Amino acid sequence: MSFIALLLAFLAAAPPVNHGTAAPSARAQDPLIEAGFEHFYNLEYGASIAIFQQAIKAAPEDASRYNHLAEAVLFGMMYRSGALESQMVTGGNPFLRRPKMEPTSEEQRLFTSSIDKVLDLTGRTLANNPNDEDALYAEGVALGFRGTYDYLVRKAWLESLREVTVARKLHNRVSEMDPARVDARMMQGAHDYLVGSLPLVYRMIGFLAGFHGDREQGIRTLRLVAEKGVDNKVDAQILLGVIDRRERRPWEVIPVLESLHARYPRNFLVLFELSQMYADMGDKAKALAPLDTIERLKQSGARGFRMLPEERIEFARGNLLFWYEDFDPAIRMLEQATAHADALDPNSGPSAWLRLGQCYDIRGRRREALRAYAQAIAFTPASDPAREAKKYLSAPFTLAQKHEIDRTTKLQAP
C-alpha cells in the first residue's frame, strides 16, 4: 500500500494497520492470507477482498480473517477517494478537514459485518478466558479499524477516539502479558508519536485532556517493531517512513520506498512518492525518473499500471515542473491533465486545477487563472485545494508567494 495510508489513519485519530492473526506466525504459514496481502500492498483491493473472503470460508471461526477483509474494504475506499496521496498529509493536516467519504452499500455491509463478526468471536472467547491474548489482540485491531471508519466515513471524532483508545489499551494488555509479542506495541508507538506531535491547539481541546504522548518514544517503539515484529514489521517500516516524510527528512524515506517498490512492483503510488521525495531533496532528474518509469510501464500495459489514468501522470509532471519554476512546460502538462479532469480522483482533480491557475497567474494570464480556480472549487468544493483556490479569486498568485512557500518548507541538509 502507499505508505501515506498509515499516516492518514493516525492523523484521523486511529491506529496504523495491524494485521492481527490467530498466532504471531499464522500469516506467514498461510499462503491464502499471504496472497491476499500481496494484492493489498499492490493496491489491488478487489482481488484482496475476494481472497480474504475465500480465507474466511476456509476458517470461519478465525477472527483475524474478518479483520483482514475489513482492512481491505477500508483501504479500498481510501484509495478510491484519493486519500492515499502525499499532498493530503504534508505541511498541516488538510485531511482532517476533508468531507466524509461515502462508501457504497456493499462496502458498508462488508466492513460492518466483518467487524461485528470479529467482536462476536472475540467476545465469546474472552467470556471464557478474559486473558486470551489472541482474542484481545484481534479485538483491538477490529476496534482500531472501526474507529478509523467512524472518523473517515461518519466524521464521528469522539466516538472514533473512544474506540481507538480502547483498542490501544487492549494491545497494551497483550504486551504486558507477553513482552515478546512486539507487534502489539505498534499501536502505542503510533499513539505516542501522534499525540506528542499534535499542535498545542489540538492538545488543548477538551476531549484530548489527559492524553499524553512522546514523539521520540513513539519512534523508538516503532523502530523496535520494524526490527523485531512479525506481522507488523513491514507496516512499522512504512510508518517510520511516513514520520520521516512528515518531519521533512526525505533522505530517510527514499530507502524505504525503494525497498517497497522492489517488493510490491505494481504499487504505482510508491513511485509517485519516490518522485516527490527526490523533488523535496532538490534533485530534479531523479524526481522525474520514477514518473518516466510509470509512463513506460503504463505504455507497455504492465499489470497494475495499464489502467492508471494518463492524466494522473501528467498532473504529477506538471506539479513537479511548477516547483522547479518550469512554468510553460508545467502549463502544458497541467492543461493535458485537466482536459479530462474527470479521470482524476477527488484529491488530484482540484489540485491540478489549482496548480494550473497558479501557473497562469505567474505568467500573467489572469483570465485563464480565474477559470482554473473556479474549476478547482467546483471539482471538490470542500477540499483543501478548493479552499486555497478561493484565496486567488480576489488577488493573483505571485512568484513572490511561491518563493515564500519555498522558503518556509526548505529542507535542512541531511
N, C-alpha and C positions, 0 to 999 in steps of 0.2 A: 504494500500500500504506500501511498505518499506519506512520507514521514510527517508532513504537516497535519495529517489527520489526528495524530496523537495530541499535538498541541491544542488543536481545536477542541478536543474532548476536555482537556483540563482547563482551558480558558472558559469553558461553559460550566465550570464548577463540577466537573465529572472526572472520573479516573481514566487513565490510559487503558489501552486494550489489555485484557488479561485473559489468556487462553486457558481457562480453568479445565482441568482434566480429572478423571477419576483417580489417577495416580500420577506422580510427577513425571513418569516416563511414558505414560499411556499414549500420548500423541505421537511420539517417535516410533512406537511399536505398531501403530495403526495406519496402514497405507491409505485407507479411505480418508481418514482425517487429514493426513499429510497432503493428500491430493486436493482436498478442499481448501487448505490454506495456501497451496501453490497457486490456485486460481485467485484466491482472495488477494494475495500480495501482488498479483499481476493485474489487478483491477477488474477481473472477470467475475463480477459479483453474482451474475445469474448462474454461471456454472458452479460457483462456490455454494450457492444456496441449494442447487439441485443435489450436489454431492452430500452436503450436510443432512439433507432430508433422507437420502439413502442411508447415511450413517445412523440416523435416528431409528429407521425401520430395523436396522441390524441389531440395535441395542436400545430399545425404547425406555429402559429404566436408568440409562446413563444421563444424569442431569447435565453434564458438561456439553453434550452434543446439542442440546437445545440452546445453550449459551452460544455455541459456535454459529448456529443458524440465526439467532437474534443479532449477533455481531455482523454477519454478512448482510443482513437486511438493513441494519442501521448505517453501515458504511456505504452501502449501495445508494441509499438516499442522499448521503452527504456528497458522494461523487456526482450524482446527477444534478445537484443544485449548485455545483461549482465550489463547494465548501472546502475542498481539499487543495486549494490554491494558496501559495505563499503570501499573495497580496492581502489575504484575509487576516494574517496574524503578525505581519511585520509592523514595526512602529508602535501604534497604540493598539486598541482592542476593538477594531470596527466590527468584528464578528459578533461581539456582544450586542450590537445594535441592529443586526440583521433581522428581517421579518422571519417569523417561524417557518420551518419547512413543512410542506404539505405531502404526507405520504399517500400513496394510493391505498385503496381499501384493502388490497391483498397484502401490501407491506404492513399495514396496521394490524391486520389479522395475524400474519405470521409472527411479527415481533411480539405482540401482546400474548398470543397463545404460547409462544416459546418461553417467555419469561414466567408466565403463570405456571407452566409445567415444571420449570426448574424449582420454583418456590414450593410447589406441591410436593415434589420428590424430596427436596432437602428438608422440608418441614416434617415429613413423615420420618425421615431418618433421624433428625435431631430430636424428635419426640421420644425416640427410643434411646438415643445416645447424644446428649447435648454437646459432647466434646468430639463428635466425629469431624475430623479435620477436613476431609474431602467435601463433606456437606457444607461446612462453614465456608470453605473457600468458594465453592460453586455458588452458594447463596450470595456471597459478597460480589462475585462477578455479575450475577443477574441484577442485583440492586444497583450496581455501578452503571450497567447498560441502561437500566430503566431511568436512572437519574439523568443520564445523558439525553435520552429520548425525551424526558419530561421538559428539559430545557430547550433542546433544539426544535422540537415539534410543538410542544404545548406552551413554551416560554414560561414555565412554572418554576421560577427561581427558588423559592423557599422549599417547595416540595422536592425539587432536584437536590438541593443542598442537604436536606434531611436524609434522603436515600443514600447519597454518596457518603455521608458521614457514617451511617450505619454500616455501609459496605467496608469502609476503611477500618472500622473497629472490629468487624468480623475477621478481616485479614490480619489485623494486629493480634487477635487471639490465636490464629493459626501460627503466626510467627513465634509467639510466646510458647506455645505447646511444642513446636518443632522448629527450633532456630535454624536447622539445616535446610528448611524449605524456603529458600531465598526468594523464589518467585512471589511469595506472599508479601514481601516488603516493598514491592514496586508501587503499590497504591500510596503507602505512607511517604515514599520518596517523592512522588509527584505532588502529593498534598503539601509537603514541606516546602518544595520549590515554589509551587503556585502561591500559597499564602504569603510566603516570605518575599515574593516578587510583586504582589499587588500594590498599586499606588496607595498612598495613605488615605485618599478619599474613599477607596473601596473598603479598606480595613476599618474605617470609622463608621461604616454603615451598621445599623443596629444588629441585624441578624448575623453579622460576622464577628460580633463581640465575643471574645473568648477563644477565637480561632488564632492559633499561633503557628508560625512557620519559620523555617530556617533555610534559606536558599542553598547555602553551601552544604548543609547536612543533607538536604534533598538530593543534591548532585552526588554526594558520596554514596548515598544509599542506592541511587540508580546505577552508579558505576559498579557497585557490588553485584547487582542483579545482572548487569551486562556481562560481567566476568564469570559469575558462578551460577546464574539462573539456568533453567531448563526450558520451560515453555515460554517464558517471558524474556529470554536472553536477547533475541533479535529486537523485540519491541523496546527494551531498555536502551539498546544501542541507538535505535531510531529516535527515541525520546531525548537522549543526550545530544543527538544531532540537532533536534529541534531547539533545545536550550541554547546550544552554541550559536544557532542561527539567530535566535531572539536576542542573545547577548552580543550579537554582531561580531561573531568570530567565525566567519565562513571558512577560513582555512582549516578549522577543526571539523567542519561538516563535510567537506569535499571527500575525504577518505570514506566516510560512512556512505555517501551517495554512490561513489564508485563501486563499493562493495555490494550495495543493494542492486545496482544495475547489473553487475555480474551474476548475481543470484536470481534476480527477477527481471530478465531482459525484456519482458513485454510490458513493463510498467513505464509508460512514457512520461508520467508525472515526475519520476525520478530524474529523467533527462532534462525536463523543463527546470527543475530545481537546481540541477547541476549548472545549467546555463546561468541561472540567477546568482549562484554563489560566485562563479568566476566574474560575473559583472560587478558584484559587490567588491571583489578583490581588485577591480580595475583592469582586468585582462580581457580586452575586447575579443581578441582572436579565439581564446579558449571559451569565452562565453557564447560565441557564435557556433563553435564546433558541435555541441550537443544538439543544437537546432538543425544543423546540417545532417546530423545522424538521424534525427526524427524524420526529416524530409526524405532522406534516402530510403529509410525503412518503409515509410508510407508509400512511396512511389513503387517500391518493389513488391508491395502487397504483403509485407511481413505480418505475421499473426500479432494481433494486439495493436497494430498501427494503421491498418488499411481503412478502418472506419473512423479514424481520428479526423475531424474536420480540418481542411486546409486552412480555414480561417483562424483556427487556434494557433497554428504555427506562424501565420502572418502577423497575428497580434503580438506574439512573443518577440518576433523580429522587430516589429515596429516599436514596441515598448523599449527594447534594448537600445535601438538606434536613437530613440528620444533621449535617453540618459547620456548617451555619448555625443549628443548635440548634432547628430547627422539628420537634421530635421527634414530635408527634402526626401531622402530615401525612406525615412520613418513615415512621412505622409503617404508615400506610395504604398507601403506595406499596410498601414492602418486603413487606407481607403479600400484596399482589397479585402481586408478583414471585415470591415463594416458593410461592404456591398451586399453581403449575405449574413448580416449580423444574427439572424435567427438561428444560425448554426452554432452560435456561441452560447455558453451557459450563463446563468443569471449573474455571475461574477465577472466573467471575461467580457461579456457584451457591453455593459455600461463603462467598464474600464477602457475598452478600446475606443469608444466614442469620446470619453473624457480626454484620453491622451491625444486623439486626433484634433480635438478642439484646442488643446494647449499648443500643439504644433502649429495649427493655423494662426493662432493669436501671435505666436512668436514671429511668424512670417508676415504678419500684418494683414492677414486675410480674415478680418473680423466678422464679416457676414457669414462666411463658411464656419467659423468657430462657433458662432451663436447657434447655428443649425446643429452642429455636432453636440454641443452641450444640451440642447433640447432633446436630442435623441438619447443621450445618456440618461437624462431624467426620466424620459418616457419608458426606457427599456426595463428598468427595475427601480421604481420611484423611491423605495425605502432603502436602497443600497447606499453604501458609503460613497462610491464614485458619483452617484446621482446627487448626493448632498454637496460633494465638492464642486460638481459642475454648476450648481446653483450660484456659487460664490462668484463665478466668472460671467454671469449674465449681465451684471451691472458694471464690471470693470474687467478688462482683458487680463489674461495670464501673461506674465512678462518673463523675460530671460532672467531678470534680477530675482524674481520669485523662485525660479528653478535653481539658481545658484544658492539661494538661501536654504532650500531643501537639501541641496548637495552638501552645504556646509554643516548643517545640523545632523546629517546622517553619515558624515565622513567616518570611516573606519579608523581605528587605531592600528598601527602596523603590528603584525604578529611578532 
